[in-house]
């Protein structure tokens, strides 16, 4: 085997001696290099955007959300939360009341999404508070910067909240509006437009007063874990513990549509860019065809010296594999180097006024890198098969007739 590889390497080094094959070799090598590097870079950029998206979503949303299968509320939510905390002592489990309300400030109205919280969850979202502080009393709230802008409020201002049921009853003339007055203590910036323009975080007691329900009920139980991977394990454990009485939703389920779109884009880009590698492999096939044609005399001499057909086939196969390996290694080094360079030196910067990030996010996708390298090497080996088969079928007498 080492002799076949040595001969293949010698053919590769002397490729320029064959007419036009040197150009074809350079084109094939360049195509594979560019294709492998492009797949690694694009896949890593998609992975970087996905991780950025996940980090933005998990600033407010839980890793796991438990909701009832029937009815709007989960009864005895505190008791259920206590039982689940004994199963997951490392997680933070918060009963949540979630619903819409109308907010009014000096004649300006805006629909907000009320979400209750407790001290543990307030501490978690404190990093998203850009102005003010987290609430310390039941009548204090946090509000998204977009909603605050539309209402014209700042920390320290007072808002008036109206529940949908109260507005409906008043519109029908069946009741009198009973507004709830709250004080804004801080502004939230999550970099998610939906939350920034609608979210209002309150205490559980205030949300129960606004929605006119018992403070012992909740629309969901939010589970916050150390990281998203712990969240997946926690979801499996909770699903088995709760049985079929409740629905256990992971953070992926909460944003299934967006997550599915990002995954399909990532897969589609990988497949399309892999075509660059496959097209470059055609150059390798052409190169090997010219090599077999120009080396007929050498092949015939090896056959007369006792070389088997399998030995001749291995020489051509190794020749194609060497070109593919060289291009794959160069492409992998180039692609990984560009990704690591962007992470370390931040070559590509973005306008923070238009984007939620200051630089192009890149997270090296090792799975895509290994996959495209395997595709490149496998395609190079397959491209050598027709030429290897042709080399084994050459007539020794015809090849040596004019020598």
C-alpha positions as CSV (number, residue, x, y, z in Angstrom):
1,X,0.0,0.0,0.0
2,X,2.8,2.4,0.8
3,X,4.3,1.9,-2.7
4,X,0.9,2.8,-4.4
5,X,0.7,6.0,-2.2
6,X,4.3,6.9,-3.0
7,X,3.7,6.6,-6.8
8,X,0.5,8.6,-6.5
9,X,2.3,11.3,-4.6
10,X,5.0,11.4,-7.3
11,X,2.3,11.8,-10.0
12,X,0.8,14.7,-8.0
13,X,4.2,16.4,-7.7
14,X,4.9,16.1,-11.4
15,X,1.4,17.1,-12.5
16,X,2.6,20.3,-14.2
17,X,4.5,18.1,-16.7
18,X,1.2,17.0,-18.2
19,X,-0.4,19.4,-20.6
20,X,-3.2,21.5,-19.0
21,X,-3.6,19.1,-16.1
22,X,-1.7,21.5,-13.8
23,X,-4.4,24.2,-14.3
24,X,-7.1,21.6,-13.7
25,X,-5.4,20.5,-10.5
26,X,-5.2,24.0,-9.3
27,X,-8.9,24.6,-10.1
28,X,-9.9,21.4,-8.4
29,X,-7.8,22.2,-5.3
30,X,-9.0,25.8,-5.1
31,X,-12.7,24.7,-5.6
32,X,-12.5,22.2,-2.7
33,X,-10.6,24.7,-0.5
34,X,-13.1,27.5,-1.1
35,X,-16.1,25.2,-0.8
36,X,-15.0,23.7,2.6
37,X,-14.1,27.1,4.0
38,X,-17.4,28.6,2.8
39,X,-19.5,25.8,4.4
40,X,-17.6,26.1,7.7
41,X,-17.9,29.9,7.8
42,X,-21.6,30.1,6.9
43,X,-22.6,27.2,9.2
44,X,-20.7,28.9,12.1
45,X,-22.4,32.3,11.3
46,X,-25.9,30.6,11.4
47,X,-24.9,28.8,14.7
48,X,-23.8,32.2,16.1
49,X,-27.1,33.8,15.2
50,X,-29.0,30.8,16.7
51,X,-27.1,31.0,20.0
52,X,-27.7,34.8,20.1
53,X,-31.4,34.2,19.4
54,X,-31.5,31.7,22.3
55,X,-29.8,34.0,24.7
56,X,-32.2,36.8,23.9
57,X,-35.2,34.5,24.3
58,X,-34.0,33.1,27.6
59,X,-33.5,36.6,29.1
60,X,-37.2,36.7,29.9
61,X,-38.7,33.3,28.9
62,X,-38.1,30.2,31.1
63,X,-36.3,27.1,30.1
64,X,-39.4,25.0,30.8
65,X,-43.0,26.1,31.1
66,X,-45.8,24.0,32.7
67,X,-49.4,24.7,31.6
68,X,-52.7,23.0,32.3
69,X,-54.3,20.8,29.7
70,X,-57.8,22.0,30.6
71,X,-58.9,25.4,31.8
72,X,-57.0,28.7,31.9
73,X,-55.6,28.4,35.4
74,X,-53.5,25.9,37.4
75,X,-55.2,25.5,40.8
76,X,-53.0,25.3,43.9
77,X,-50.0,26.5,42.0
78,X,-47.9,27.2,45.1
79,X,-48.4,23.6,46.3
80,X,-47.5,22.1,42.9
81,X,-44.4,24.4,42.7
82,X,-43.3,23.2,46.2
83,X,-43.6,19.5,45.1
84,X,-41.6,20.2,41.9
85,X,-38.9,22.1,43.8
86,X,-38.3,18.9,45.8
87,X,-37.7,17.1,42.5
88,X,-35.6,19.8,41.0
89,X,-33.8,21.6,43.9
90,X,-31.3,23.3,41.6
91,X,-34.0,25.0,39.5
92,X,-36.1,28.1,40.2
93,X,-39.9,27.4,39.8
94,X,-42.2,30.4,39.7
95,X,-46.0,30.5,39.5
96,X,-46.9,33.0,36.8
97,X,-50.1,34.9,35.9
98,X,-50.0,36.0,32.3
99,X,-52.6,38.1,30.4
100,X,-53.3,41.3,28.5
101,X,-54.3,44.7,30.0
102,X,-54.7,48.3,28.9
103,X,-52.2,50.8,30.3
104,X,-53.0,54.5,30.5
105,X,-50.8,57.5,31.2
106,X,-51.8,61.1,30.7
107,X,-54.3,60.2,28.0
108,X,-52.0,57.7,26.1
109,X,-53.3,54.1,26.0
110,X,-51.3,51.0,25.1
111,X,-52.0,47.3,25.4
112,X,-49.4,45.5,27.5
113,X,-48.7,41.9,28.3
114,X,-48.8,41.4,32.1
115,X,-46.5,38.8,33.5
116,X,-46.2,38.2,37.2
117,X,-43.0,37.3,38.9
118,X,-41.4,36.8,42.3
119,X,-38.1,37.9,43.9
120,X,-36.1,35.0,42.4
121,X,-37.3,35.7,38.9
122,X,-36.8,39.5,39.4
123,X,-33.2,38.9,40.2
124,X,-32.8,36.9,37.0
125,X,-34.2,39.6,34.7
126,X,-32.3,42.4,36.5
127,X,-29.7,42.3,33.8
128,X,-32.3,43.5,31.3
129,X,-33.1,46.6,33.4
130,X,-31.3,49.5,31.7
131,X,-32.9,52.3,33.7
132,X,-34.2,52.2,37.3
133,X,-34.4,49.2,39.6
134,X,-36.3,46.0,40.2
135,X,-39.7,46.3,42.1
136,X,-39.7,46.0,45.9
137,X,-43.4,46.4,46.5
138,X,-46.6,44.9,45.0
139,X,-47.6,48.2,43.3
140,X,-44.3,48.5,41.5
141,X,-43.7,47.2,37.9
142,X,-41.1,46.9,35.2
143,X,-42.0,47.9,31.6
144,X,-40.4,47.4,28.2
145,X,-38.7,50.4,26.7
146,X,-40.9,50.5,23.6
147,X,-44.1,50.4,25.7
148,X,-42.7,53.1,28.0
149,X,-41.9,55.3,24.9
150,X,-45.4,55.0,23.6
151,X,-46.9,55.8,27.0
152,X,-44.4,58.5,27.8
153,X,-43.4,57.1,31.1
154,X,-40.1,57.0,33.0
155,X,-39.1,55.4,36.3
156,X,-41.1,57.0,39.1
157,X,-44.2,57.7,37.0
158,X,-47.6,56.2,37.8
159,X,-49.6,54.1,35.3
160,X,-53.3,53.1,35.4
161,X,-54.1,49.5,34.4
162,X,-57.4,48.2,33.2
163,X,-58.2,44.5,32.8
164,X,-60.0,43.2,29.7
165,X,-62.9,41.9,31.7
166,X,-63.4,45.3,33.5
167,X,-63.3,47.1,30.1
168,X,-65.8,44.6,28.7
169,X,-68.2,45.0,31.6
170,X,-68.0,48.8,31.5
171,X,-68.6,48.8,27.8
172,X,-71.8,46.8,28.3
173,X,-72.9,49.0,31.1
174,X,-72.8,46.2,33.6
175,X,-70.1,47.6,35.9
176,X,-67.9,50.4,36.8
177,X,-64.2,50.5,35.8
178,X,-61.9,49.6,38.7
179,X,-58.5,50.7,37.6
180,X,-55.3,49.5,39.3
181,X,-52.6,52.2,39.8
182,X,-49.0,51.1,39.7
183,X,-45.6,52.8,39.8
184,X,-42.9,52.2,37.2
185,X,-39.5,51.5,38.8
186,X,-37.5,50.4,35.8
187,X,-37.3,49.9,32.0
188,X,-36.6,46.6,30.3
189,X,-34.5,46.2,27.2
190,X,-34.5,42.5,26.0
191,X,-33.6,43.2,22.3
192,X,-36.8,41.3,21.4
193,X,-39.2,43.8,19.8
194,X,-42.2,41.8,21.0
195,X,-41.3,42.1,24.6
196,X,-39.8,45.6,24.5
197,X,-43.1,47.0,23.1
198,X,-45.6,45.0,25.2
199,X,-44.1,43.4,28.3
200,X,-44.9,44.6,31.9
201,X,-43.6,42.5,34.8
202,X,-45.5,42.8,38.1
203,X,-45.8,40.9,41.4
204,X,-48.1,37.9,41.6
205,X,-50.4,39.7,44.0
206,X,-50.8,42.7,41.7
207,X,-51.6,40.5,38.7
208,X,-54.2,38.5,40.7
209,X,-55.8,41.8,41.8
210,X,-55.9,43.0,38.2
211,X,-57.3,39.8,36.7
212,X,-59.7,39.4,39.6
213,X,-58.6,35.9,40.5
214,X,-57.2,34.1,43.5
215,X,-53.5,34.5,44.2
216,X,-53.2,30.7,44.6
217,X,-53.8,30.1,40.9
218,X,-51.4,30.6,38.0
219,X,-51.6,30.4,34.2
220,X,-48.3,28.6,34.2
221,X,-45.3,27.4,36.2
222,X,-42.0,28.8,34.8
223,X,-38.9,26.8,35.5
224,X,-35.5,28.5,35.3
225,X,-32.4,26.3,35.1
226,X,-28.7,26.9,35.0
227,X,-28.6,26.7,31.2
228,X,-30.7,25.5,28.3
229,X,-29.1,22.0,28.3
230,X,-30.2,21.6,31.9
231,X,-33.6,22.8,30.8
232,X,-34.0,19.9,28.4
233,X,-33.1,17.4,31.1
234,X,-35.5,19.1,33.5
235,X,-38.3,19.0,31.0
236,X,-37.9,15.2,30.6
237,X,-37.9,14.7,34.4
238,X,-41.0,17.0,34.9
239,X,-42.9,15.3,32.1
240,X,-42.4,11.9,33.7
241,X,-43.3,13.2,37.2
242,X,-46.5,15.1,36.1
243,X,-47.8,12.4,33.8
244,X,-50.6,13.6,31.4
245,X,-52.2,16.1,33.7
246,X,-50.1,19.0,32.5
247,X,-48.2,20.1,29.3
248,X,-44.5,20.5,29.7
249,X,-43.1,22.9,27.1
250,X,-39.4,23.6,26.6
251,X,-37.9,26.9,25.4
252,X,-37.8,25.4,21.9
253,X,-41.6,24.7,22.1
254,X,-42.3,28.3,23.1
255,X,-40.6,29.6,19.9
256,X,-41.1,26.5,17.7
257,X,-41.8,28.5,14.5
258,X,-38.8,30.7,14.7
259,X,-36.5,27.9,15.8
260,X,-37.7,25.7,13.0
261,X,-37.1,28.4,10.4
262,X,-33.5,29.0,11.6
263,X,-32.8,25.2,11.6
264,X,-34.1,24.8,8.0
265,X,-32.1,27.8,6.9
266,X,-29.0,26.4,8.4
267,X,-29.5,22.9,6.8
268,X,-30.4,24.4,3.4
269,X,-27.3,26.7,3.4
270,X,-25.1,23.7,4.3
271,X,-26.5,21.6,1.5
272,X,-26.3,24.3,-1.1
273,X,-22.8,25.3,-0.3
274,X,-21.7,21.7,-0.3
275,X,-22.5,21.7,-4.0
276,X,-19.4,23.9,-4.4
277,X,-17.3,21.0,-3.1
278,X,-19.1,18.5,-5.4
279,X,-18.6,20.7,-8.4
280,X,-14.9,21.0,-7.6
281,X,-14.7,17.2,-7.5
282,X,-15.5,17.1,-11.3
283,X,-12.2,18.8,-11.8
284,X,-10.5,16.0,-9.9
285,X,-12.3,13.5,-12.2
286,X,-11.0,15.4,-15.3
287,X,-7.5,15.5,-13.8
288,X,-7.4,11.8,-13.2
289,X,-8.7,11.1,-16.7
290,X,-5.8,13.1,-18.1
291,X,-3.4,11.4,-15.7
292,X,-4.4,7.9,-16.9
293,X,-4.1,9.0,-20.5
294,X,-0.6,10.4,-20.1
295,X,0.6,7.6,-17.9
296,X,-0.4,4.7,-20.0
297,X,3.3,3.7,-20.6
298,X,4.0,3.8,-16.9
299,X,0.9,1.8,-16.1
300,X,1.9,-0.8,-18.7
301,X,5.5,-1.1,-17.4
302,X,4.1,-1.6,-13.8
303,X,1.8,-4.3,-15.1
304,X,4.7,-6.1,-16.9
305,X,6.7,-6.0,-13.6
306,X,3.9,-7.9,-11.9
307,X,1.7,-5.1,-10.5
308,X,-1.9,-6.3,-10.0
309,X,-4.9,-4.5,-11.3
310,X,-5.9,-3.7,-7.7
311,X,-2.4,-2.1,-7.2
312,X,-2.9,0.1,-10.3
313,X,-6.4,1.1,-9.2
314,X,-5.1,2.1,-5.7
315,X,-2.5,4.4,-7.3
316,X,-5.3,6.3,-9.1
317,X,-7.5,6.3,-6.1
318,X,-4.7,7.6,-3.9
319,X,-4.0,10.3,-6.4
320,X,-7.5,11.6,-6.3
321,X,-7.7,11.3,-2.5
322,X,-4.4,13.2,-2.1
323,X,-5.8,16.2,-4.1
324,X,-9.1,16.0,-2.1
325,X,-7.3,15.7,1.2
326,X,-5.0,18.7,0.4
327,X,-7.9,20.8,-0.6
328,X,-10.0,19.7,2.4
329,X,-7.2,20.4,4.9
330,X,-6.5,23.9,3.4
331,X,-10.2,24.7,3.4
332,X,-10.7,23.5,7.0
333,X,-7.8,25.5,8.1
334,X,-9.0,28.6,6.3
335,X,-12.6,28.3,7.5
336,X,-11.7,27.6,11.1
337,X,-9.1,30.3,11.1
338,X,-11.6,32.9,9.8
339,X,-14.1,31.9,12.4
340,X,-11.6,32.0,15.3
341,X,-10.3,35.3,13.9
342,X,-13.7,36.9,14.0
343,X,-14.3,35.7,17.5
344,X,-10.9,36.9,18.7
345,X,-10.3,40.1,16.7
346,X,-13.9,41.1,15.7
347,X,-13.1,41.9,12.1
348,X,-16.7,42.4,11.0
349,X,-18.5,45.0,13.1
350,X,-22.2,45.9,12.9
351,X,-24.1,49.1,13.6
352,X,-25.6,48.7,17.1
353,X,-28.2,51.3,16.3
354,X,-29.7,48.9,13.7
355,X,-28.8,45.5,15.0
356,X,-29.0,43.9,18.5
357,X,-25.3,42.9,18.3
358,X,-22.1,44.9,17.8
359,X,-20.3,42.4,15.7
360,X,-21.1,39.5,13.4
361,X,-21.9,36.5,15.7
362,X,-19.8,33.4,15.0
363,X,-19.9,30.1,16.9
364,X,-17.7,27.5,15.4
365,X,-19.9,24.6,14.2
366,X,-17.7,21.5,14.5
367,X,-20.5,19.2,13.4
368,X,-20.7,21.1,10.0
369,X,-16.9,21.2,9.7
370,X,-16.6,17.4,10.2
371,X,-19.5,16.7,7.9
372,X,-18.2,18.8,5.0
373,X,-14.7,17.4,5.4
374,X,-16.2,13.9,5.2
375,X,-18.2,14.8,2.1
376,X,-15.2,16.3,0.4
377,X,-13.0,13.2,1.1
378,X,-15.7,10.8,0.1
379,X,-16.5,12.6,-3.1
380,X,-12.8,12.8,-4.0
381,X,-12.5,9.1,-3.6
382,X,-15.7,8.4,-5.6
383,X,-14.4,10.7,-8.4
384,X,-11.3,8.5,-8.7
385,X,-13.3,5.3,-9.3
386,X,-14.0,5.7,-13.1
387,X,-10.4,6.6,-13.9
388,X,-9.1,3.7,-11.6
389,X,-11.4,1.3,-13.5
390,X,-10.2,2.6,-16.8
391,X,-6.5,2.3,-15.7
392,X,-7.0,-1.4,-14.9
393,X,-8.4,-2.1,-18.3
394,X,-5.6,-0.7,-20.4
395,X,-4.0,-3.0,-22.9
396,X,-0.3,-3.6,-22.1
397,X,0.5,-4.3,-25.7
398,X,-1.2,-1.3,-27.1
399,X,0.4,1.0,-24.5
400,X,3.9,-0.3,-25.3
401,X,3.6,-0.7,-29.1
402,X,5.5,2.5,-30.0
403,X,7.9,2.5,-27.1
